[in-house]
Amino acid sequence: MTDVSVPSWPAVAGSFVLVVACVAVVARERLGLAREVAVAAVRAAVQLVAVGALLQWLFRHAGLAGSLGWVAAMVLVAGGVSARRGRGLPLARTVSTVAIAVAVTVTLGLLVAGQVITTHPRVLVPIGGMVVSGALQATSLTLLRVRDAVSDSRAQVEARLVLGQSGADAFAPHLRSALRTALVPTIDTTKVVGLISLPGAMTGLIIAGVAPLEAIRYQIVVMYMLLGAWAVAALVAGRLVERVLFDDAHRLRPLSTGGRQSWTTARPFRVPARSRS
């Protein structure tokens, strides 16, 4: 492995000129985003420095328990972020958090059990972060599409309920559409990996001096890992939200309209008695 020149702190500060250029562009075009760009850039730097310091301590002292705790914390944060995409859906935060947690547990569990990766914090934490990020995106897309389907296609779902279909059968076409939408981005990314751009893991290893043919082995694992995480997260999120959308009588619950009113207090669409069996 060859020595790699890591940018010094003055060099990092010098790269801020790119942020200044971005601010100049948005200011010149009167986009109203100059302050937001500057705040985002400063916030990113502060967050990365803080995380870097924490990770340095974690790698030296925390061990496996600390690594798993870090991954668990990432899952909780991701669950809260994803729940915003499903705002209005019943138990959106619980659904998103459970979906991400299941995807991370299954994916990391299989990788560790198959001795594809080690449990060393320097490996487990970054890989766990990538898995959480992928599961977050899949869950967010699924909840967003499900919420839109409930909002835009309620009449169609209720018509199927009137005809005697169960809640799962009545919502099945919309759930399939949501799952397809959630999986398309990672499928497309997997198709063109290496052709359009060099992915982050591979790029980082190459910059660190690893031979390209060795770096791609790690990247193949990462792509397959993300593909599996996206699929599990989307499926679990879809199935869970499908369950909470309907009550025991197969009535479609209304979306929450915000404020203090709970979705449980709203009056759901009632299915005729012959359709509730």
C-alpha positions in Angstrom: 0.0 0.0 0.0 1.4 3.4 -1.0 1.5 6.5 1.2 -1.4 8.8 0.7 -1.3 12.5 1.2 -4.2 13.6 3.4 -5.2 17.2 3.0 -4.0 19.4 5.9 -6.4 21.6 7.9 -5.2 24.7 6.0 -5.9 22.9 2.7 -9.4 21.9 4.0 -10.0 25.5 4.9 -8.9 26.5 1.4 -11.5 24.3 -0.1 -14.1 26.6 1.4 -13.6 28.8 -1.7 -16.0 26.3 -3.4 -18.7 27.1 -0.9 -18.1 30.8 -1.5 -18.5 30.2 -5.2 -21.8 28.4 -4.6 -23.0 31.2 -2.4 -22.1 33.7 -5.1 -24.0 31.8 -7.8 -27.2 31.5 -5.8 -26.9 35.1 -4.7 -26.4 36.4 -8.2 -29.4 34.4 -9.4 -31.5 35.6 -6.4 -32.5 32.1 -5.4 -32.8 33.0 -1.7 -30.5 30.1 -0.7 -27.3 31.9 0.1 -27.7 31.8 3.8 -28.9 28.2 3.7 -25.9 27.1 1.7 -23.4 28.8 4.1 -25.2 27.3 7.2 -25.2 23.8 5.6 -21.5 24.0 4.8 -20.5 25.1 8.3 -22.9 22.6 9.9 -21.4 19.8 7.8 -17.9 20.7 8.9 -18.8 20.9 12.6 -20.7 17.6 12.5 -18.0 15.8 10.7 -15.3 17.0 13.1 -17.4 15.9 16.0 -18.2 12.5 14.5 -14.6 12.0 13.6 -13.5 12.7 17.2 -16.2 10.3 18.5 -15.2 7.6 16.0 -11.5 7.9 16.9 -12.4 7.3 20.6 -14.8 4.5 19.6 -12.2 2.6 17.5 -9.7 2.7 20.4 -11.8 2.0 23.4 -15.4 1.0 22.8 -15.1 -2.5 21.2 -18.0 -4.5 19.8 -20.6 -3.3 22.4 -19.8 0.4 21.6 -20.0 -0.3 17.9 -23.4 -2.0 18.2 -24.6 0.9 20.3 -23.5 3.4 17.7 -25.3 1.5 15.0 -28.5 1.3 17.2 -28.3 5.1 17.7 -28.1 5.6 13.9 -31.2 3.3 13.5 -33.2 5.4 15.9 -32.2 8.7 14.2 -33.0 7.2 10.8 -36.4 6.0 12.0 -37.3 9.5 13.1 -36.1 11.0 9.8 -37.9 8.4 7.7 -41.1 8.9 9.7 -41.4 12.5 8.4 -41.9 11.1 4.9 -44.9 9.1 6.1 -46.3 11.9 8.2 -50.1 11.2 8.6 -49.8 7.5 8.5 -50.6 5.5 11.7 -47.5 4.7 13.8 -45.2 6.1 11.1 -42.2 6.4 13.4 -42.6 2.9 14.8 -43.0 1.4 11.4 -40.0 3.2 10.0 -37.8 2.4 12.9 -38.7 -1.3 13.0 -38.2 -1.6 9.2 -34.8 0.0 9.3 -33.8 -2.1 12.4 -34.8 -5.4 10.7 -33.0 -4.5 7.5 -29.8 -3.6 9.4 -30.0 -6.7 11.6 -30.5 -9.1 8.7 -27.9 -7.5 6.5 -25.1 -7.1 9.1 -26.0 -10.5 10.6 -25.6 -12.3 7.3 -22.3 -10.5 6.5 -20.8 -11.3 9.9 -22.1 -14.9 9.9 -20.7 -15.4 6.5 -17.3 -13.9 7.6 -17.6 -11.3 4.8 -16.8 -8.6 7.3 -15.3 -8.6 10.8 -16.8 -7.2 13.9 -14.0 -4.8 14.5 -15.4 -1.3 15.1 -13.3 0.2 12.3 -15.3 -2.1 9.9 -18.6 -2.6 11.6 -19.5 1.1 12.2 -18.8 2.4 8.6 -20.5 -0.6 7.0 -23.4 -0.3 9.5 -23.7 3.4 8.5 -24.0 2.5 4.9 -26.7 -0.1 5.6 -28.7 2.3 7.8 -28.5 5.0 5.1 -29.8 2.6 2.4 -32.5 1.2 4.6 -33.5 4.8 5.5 -33.9 5.8 1.8 -35.9 2.6 1.0 -38.2 3.1 4.0 -38.8 6.8 3.2 -39.7 6.1 -0.4 -42.1 3.3 0.7 -43.9 5.4 3.3 -44.1 8.4 1.0 -45.7 6.3 -1.8 -48.1 4.6 0.6 -49.2 7.9 2.0 -49.8 9.3 -1.4 -51.7 6.2 -2.4 -54.0 6.4 0.7 -54.5 10.1 0.0 -55.1 9.9 -3.8 -56.7 6.5 -4.2 -58.8 6.2 -1.1 -62.0 5.9 -3.2 -60.5 3.0 -5.2 -59.5 1.1 -2.0 -62.8 1.7 -0.4 -64.6 0.5 -3.5 -62.7 -2.8 -3.3 -63.6 -3.1 0.4 -67.3 -2.7 -0.4 -67.0 -5.5 -2.9 -65.8 -7.8 -0.1 -62.1 -7.7 -0.4 -59.9 -7.8 2.7 -57.8 -4.7 3.5 -54.6 -6.4 2.3 -56.2 -7.4 -1.1 -57.8 -4.0 -1.6 -54.5 -2.2 -1.0 -52.2 -4.8 -2.8 -51.9 -2.9 -6.1 -50.9 0.3 -4.3 -48.4 -1.5 -2.1 -46.8 -3.2 -5.0 -46.4 0.2 -6.7 -44.8 1.6 -3.6 -42.4 -1.2 -3.3 -41.4 -0.9 -7.0 -40.8 2.8 -6.5 -38.6 2.2 -3.5 -36.5 -0.4 -5.2 -35.9 1.2 -8.5 -33.2 3.6 -7.4 -30.9 1.0 -6.0 -31.6 -1.4 -8.9 -30.6 1.3 -11.4 -27.5 2.2 -9.3 -26.4 -1.4 -9.2 -26.9 -1.7 -13.0 -24.5 1.2 -13.8 -22.0 0.9 -11.0 -18.5 1.6 -12.4 -19.8 2.8 -15.7 -21.1 6.2 -14.8 -19.2 6.8 -11.6 -16.8 5.1 -9.2 -18.7 4.4 -5.9 -17.6 5.9 -2.6 -16.1 2.7 -1.0 -14.1 1.8 -4.1 -12.9 5.4 -4.6 -11.8 5.6 -1.0 -9.8 2.4 -1.2 -8.2 3.4 -4.4 -7.2 6.8 -2.9 -5.8 4.9 0.1 -3.5 3.0 -2.3 -5.4 -0.3 -2.7 -5.1 -1.9 -6.1 -8.3 -1.4 -8.2 -8.9 -5.1 -8.6 -8.8 -5.5 -4.8 -11.0 -2.4 -4.3 -13.8 -3.8 -6.5 -14.2 -6.8 -4.3 -15.2 -4.6 -1.4 -17.4 -2.6 -3.7 -19.2 -5.6 -5.0 -20.0 -6.6 -1.4 -21.2 -3.1 -0.7 -23.5 -3.0 -3.7 -25.0 -6.4 -2.9 -25.3 -5.4 0.8 -27.2 -2.2 -0.1 -29.5 -4.1 -2.6 -30.5 -6.5 0.2 -30.9 -3.8 2.8 -33.2 -1.8 0.5 -35.3 -4.8 -0.3 -35.8 -5.9 3.3 -36.5 -2.4 4.6 -39.0 -1.6 1.8 -40.8 -5.0 2.3 -41.0 -4.7 6.1 -42.1 -1.1 6.0 -44.8 -1.9 3.4 -46.1 -4.9 5.3 -46.2 -3.1 8.6 -47.9 0.0 7.3 -50.4 -2.1 5.5 -51.3 -3.8 8.8 -51.8 -0.5 10.7 -53.8 1.1 7.8 -56.8 -1.2 8.4 -58.6 -2.0 11.6 -59.8 -5.5 12.6 -63.0 -5.0 10.5 -60.9 -4.1 7.4 -61.8 -0.5 7.5 -59.3 2.0 6.1 -58.1 4.4 8.7 -58.0 8.1 7.8 -54.7 9.9 7.6 -53.8 12.2 10.5 -54.4 15.9 9.6 -51.8 17.2 12.0 -52.2 19.0 15.3 -53.3 17.2 18.4 -56.0 15.1 16.9 -55.0 11.5 16.8 -55.7 9.2 13.9 -57.5 6.9 16.3 -60.2 9.5 17.0 -61.2 10.1 13.4 -64.1 8.2 12.0 -63.0 5.5 9.5 -64.8 4.4 6.4 -67.2 1.6 7.4 -67.4 -1.6 5.3 -70.8 -3.3 5.0 -71.2 -6.2 7.5 -71.0 -8.8 4.7 -67.6 -7.6 3.8 -66.0 -7.8 7.3 -65.6 -11.5 7.5 
